[in-house]
Amino acid sequence: MQYYLLSVIQIERDPLAPEVQERIMRNNDAFVEEVRASGAWVFGGRLHPPSTATVVRVRNTEDRQVLTTDGPFAEGKEHVAGVLIIKAPDLDTALEWGRKQTQATILPCEVRPFHSAGEA
């Protein structure tokens, strides 16, 4: 089995109507239950908004001093809103989970494989 990261991409926009948000949350909960029931579930969770992020980076390569800054690494209208790590036998199966995630949340979903153990 291969591990895959499903990243749910939030697009900044006006808030959706409460009834639409409630329907999306119900659909997402049903999707998560389906992933769990299938045995594909490894880990998942929603993230706080990018404004809560702190970036940690090496300030200069000579002394490797670390600098922390508030805010997201990249500014933009899209950001990762949540992640799901699944195991799937192949990319086609992982993409099917990505399709279901997108249908549940109406948000884009990036599907990306992890390197296998021992790969660089």
Secondary structure, 3 states (H helix, E strand, C coil): CEEEEEEEEEECCCCCCHHHHHHHHHHHHHHHHHHHHHCCEEEEEECCCHHHCEEEEECCCCCCCEEEEECCCCCCCEEEEEEEEEEECCHHHHHHHHHHHHHHHCCCEEEEECCCCCCC
